[in-house]
Amino acid sequence: MLQPGSESLRKIAVVGRGTAGSLAAASVTRLHPDADHELHHIYDSRIPVIGVGEGSWPSLVEEVRQLTGLPHETVQQRLKGTRKYGVAFEGWGRRGRDFTHYFTPQQVSYAYHLSADLLADMLHESSRARHIDAKVLDIARVDGGARVEFEGRAPERYDLVFDARGFPRELDADEHVDISFIPTNTAVIRRCPAIVEEAVGPVLQHTYTRAVARPHGWIFVIPLAVHTSYGYIFNRDVTGLDEVESDFDAFLQSDGVSEFEQRAVLRFPNFVHRRIYDGAVARIGNAAAFMEPLEATAIVSAQIQIGMVLKTRLGRSVEHLDRDAPAVNRFLVKNVLRYGLFVGWHYSRGSRYDSPFWRFARDRTWPRYRSAADPAAVDCNALGEFDEMIRLLHQPVIDQGDWHRMCAVPLTSYAQMSQGLGC
Ligand SMILES: Cc1cc2nc3c(=O)[nH]c(=O)nc-3n(C[C@H](O)[C@H](O)[C@H](O)COP(=O)(O)OP(=O)(O)OC[C@H]3O[C@@H](n4cnc5c(N)ncnc54)[C@H](O)[C@@H]3O)c2cc1C
């Protein structure tokens, strides 16, 4: 296929070796039509990757197959993965009933529960890059490209830089949209023995991420072939760590889990960078945006960011760049904001607990979504598209022409959540 942009994309850098950076390096290797392009994969081995990120969306299944050239079964086994058919919600909403948010088509479409480290390893094998272990001090746009400054090395100029350095150190209102209408900011991660049935080949059993409402937040349960990951997601400004640990212990006991390994306590921001892409620097993964993992929206967002940037840069000649970059940026900001609205909405009907956390989430935090996503403040109409999905759900009959509408996720996802939560 003719790739008119490839001439202006000779030297590319990916900074960061977590899930986002690893996906970007493998994507450049696969999509760049000229084998003689130069790709530098830069990371500081002293700065650890975040390492969690074990739920995904169905688009990852085909994407990893394409990037690695390996059959699905091999990919799944190498990821120590299981097939995720959706998210099983326990105790959410006002109906007092458990329910499942299935991928569409239900019981057909699946994603992976995967080991994030193994995914990165597999993607590295599929990347053709020069590896540079160095700390990056700055990435700045310069005429026709971007300049990367290193600690202890001479700076380099690139045609395009993917910045996958993870969370920003602090949020700044000029640079970041604050989406703290999502009410959580901390996770306690524990690892427990596997609960899926052992298999000789890939595990074929249908599995679900469990999202269990608890008094101080909610717990995810992600079944992998080798272990099960548990994470308690809460707000450290509402609940102390001791109370959360003690409720976590009680939950594991009631779940029949007698042993666990404490892995980490992670603080996270909820934000969207206003400038994800400027034509020369593309922020991807946790450097671009983050929200809590209730619907596993981080890896899929990174996939979209990398795909949009590479496809527009390669597919369009460089004279369109100044016009394309703001349009791509607006699309990417809108995409993550729409995920944010979908995830925040999950809290809008509370849970089986009338606790300080759930009152805070339902009555104080979620109602701020309209001002946070006000189109005048965020330069895109994610809010209008979200409102339109809610309007469709309230129609007595949804026209067939609207069945395939999406606002980050399909209308079917909104319908399932609306039913389940009792909206
Ligand atoms: C509790 C929790 C649960 C999650 N669950 C899910 C889930 O189920 N599904 C999902 O999709 N996502 C999930 N995520 C999100 C997950 O973090 C991301 O999907 C994924 O790991 C992307 O991380 P990243 O690659 O952007 O950054 P990181 O993993 O933080 O990697 C950053 C990289 O940048 C490098 N680096 C940093 N600074 C520099 C520097 N100055 N110079 C050079 N190199 C540098 C580091 O060495 C590292 O290689 C979860 C997150 C949390 C907190």
The ligand as an SDF file (V2000), in Angstrom:
LIG
                    3D

 53 58  0  0  0  0  0  0  0  0999 V2000
   -4.2710   -0.7120   39.9440 C   0  0  0  0  0  0  0  0  0  0  0  0
   -4.1530   -0.6580   38.4710 C   0  0  0  0  0  0  0  0  0  0  0  0
   -4.7340   -1.6560   37.7080 C   0  0  0  0  0  0  0  0  0  0  0  0
   -4.6570   -1.6040   36.3180 C   0  0  0  0  0  0  0  0  0  0  0  0
   -5.3170   -2.5440   35.5920 N   0  0  0  0  0  0  0  0  0  0  0  0
   -5.3740   -2.4160   34.2610 C   0  0  0  0  0  0  0  0  0  0  0  0
   -6.1200   -3.3330   33.4630 C   0  0  0  0  0  0  0  0  0  0  0  0
   -6.7000   -4.2860   33.9750 O   0  0  0  0  0  0  0  0  0  0  0  0
   -6.1460   -3.1360   32.1450 N   0  0  0  0  0  0  0  0  0  0  0  0
   -5.5030   -2.1050   31.5470 C   0  0  0  0  0  0  0  0  0  0  0  0
   -5.6160   -1.9500   30.3320 O   0  0  0  0  0  0  0  0  0  0  0  0
   -4.7670   -1.2780   32.2560 N   0  0  0  0  0  0  0  0  0  0  0  0
   -4.6970   -1.3860   33.5850 C   0  0  0  0  0  0  0  0  0  0  0  0
   -3.9490   -0.5210   34.3090 N   0  0  0  0  0  0  0  0  0  0  0  0
   -3.1860    0.4730   33.6050 C   0  0  0  0  0  0  0  0  0  0  0  0
   -1.7900    0.0250   33.3100 C   0  0  0  0  0  0  0  0  0  0  0  0
   -0.9740    0.7340   34.1950 O   0  0  0  0  0  0  0  0  0  0  0  0
   -1.4600    0.3910   31.8790 C   0  0  0  0  0  0  0  0  0  0  0  0
   -2.2490   -0.3780   31.0260 O   0  0  0  0  0  0  0  0  0  0  0  0
   -0.0950    0.0150   31.3560 C   0  0  0  0  0  0  0  0  0  0  0  0
    0.7120   -0.6010   32.2550 O   0  0  0  0  0  0  0  0  0  0  0  0
    0.5740    1.1980   30.6960 C   0  0  0  0  0  0  0  0  0  0  0  0
    1.6540    1.6810   31.4230 O   0  0  0  0  0  0  0  0  0  0  0  0
    2.6860    2.5390   30.6380 P   0  0  0  0  0  0  0  0  0  0  0  0
    3.4130    1.6740   29.6660 O   0  0  0  0  0  0  0  0  0  0  0  0
    2.0380    3.7520   30.1040 O   0  0  0  0  0  0  0  0  0  0  0  0
    3.6840    3.0610   31.7830 O   0  0  0  0  0  0  0  0  0  0  0  0
    4.6810    2.3180   32.7620 P   0  0  0  0  0  0  0  0  0  0  0  0
    4.3840    0.8730   32.9080 O   0  0  0  0  0  0  0  0  0  0  0  0
    4.7400    3.1580   33.9830 O   0  0  0  0  0  0  0  0  0  0  0  0
    6.1040    2.3940   32.0240 O   0  0  0  0  0  0  0  0  0  0  0  0
    6.8680    3.5630   31.9980 C   0  0  0  0  0  0  0  0  0  0  0  0
    8.1850    3.2970   31.2740 C   0  0  0  0  0  0  0  0  0  0  0  0
    8.8530    4.5320   31.0650 O   0  0  0  0  0  0  0  0  0  0  0  0
   10.1920    4.4390   31.4970 C   0  0  0  0  0  0  0  0  0  0  0  0
   10.5670    5.7780   31.9650 N   0  0  0  0  0  0  0  0  0  0  0  0
    9.9180    6.5640   32.8470 C   0  0  0  0  0  0  0  0  0  0  0  0
   10.5480    7.7360   32.9850 N   0  0  0  0  0  0  0  0  0  0  0  0
   11.6170    7.6860   32.1570 C   0  0  0  0  0  0  0  0  0  0  0  0
   12.6620    8.6030   31.8530 C   0  0  0  0  0  0  0  0  0  0  0  0
   12.7240    9.7960   32.4280 N   0  0  0  0  0  0  0  0  0  0  0  0
   13.6090    8.2230   30.9640 N   0  0  0  0  0  0  0  0  0  0  0  0
   13.5490    7.0010   30.3640 C   0  0  0  0  0  0  0  0  0  0  0  0
   12.5740    6.1130   30.6170 N   0  0  0  0  0  0  0  0  0  0  0  0
   11.6280    6.4430   31.5000 C   0  0  0  0  0  0  0  0  0  0  0  0
   10.2170    3.3960   32.5870 C   0  0  0  0  0  0  0  0  0  0  0  0
   11.4990    2.8060   32.7090 O   0  0  0  0  0  0  0  0  0  0  0  0
    9.1740    2.3950   32.0240 C   0  0  0  0  0  0  0  0  0  0  0  0
    9.8190    1.5420   31.1050 O   0  0  0  0  0  0  0  0  0  0  0  0
   -3.9690   -0.5570   35.6950 C   0  0  0  0  0  0  0  0  0  0  0  0
   -3.3420    0.4120   36.4590 C   0  0  0  0  0  0  0  0  0  0  0  0
   -3.4300    0.3740   37.8380 C   0  0  0  0  0  0  0  0  0  0  0  0
   -2.7590    1.4520   38.6460 C   0  0  0  0  0  0  0  0  0  0  0  0
  1  2  1  0
  2  3  1  0
  2 52  2  0
  3  4  2  0
  4  5  1  0
  4 50  1  0
  5  6  2  0
  6  7  1  0
  6 13  1  0
  7  8  2  0
  7  9  1  0
  9 10  1  0
 10 11  2  0
 10 12  1  0
 12 13  2  0
 13 14  1  0
 14 15  1  0
 14 50  1  0
 15 16  1  0
 16 17  1  0
 16 18  1  0
 18 19  1  0
 18 20  1  0
 20 21  1  0
 20 22  1  0
 22 23  1  0
 23 24  1  0
 24 25  2  0
 24 26  1  0
 24 27  1  0
 27 28  1  0
 28 29  2  0
 28 30  1  0
 28 31  1  0
 31 32  1  0
 32 33  1  0
 33 34  1  0
 33 48  1  0
 34 35  1  0
 35 36  1  0
 35 46  1  0
 36 37  1  0
 36 45  1  0
 37 38  2  0
 38 39  1  0
 39 40  1  0
 39 45  2  0
 40 41  1  0
 40 42  2  0
 42 43  1  0
 43 44  2  0
 44 45  1  0
 46 47  1  0
 46 48  1  0
 48 49  1  0
 50 51  2  0
 51 52  1  0
 52 53  1  0
M  END
$$$$
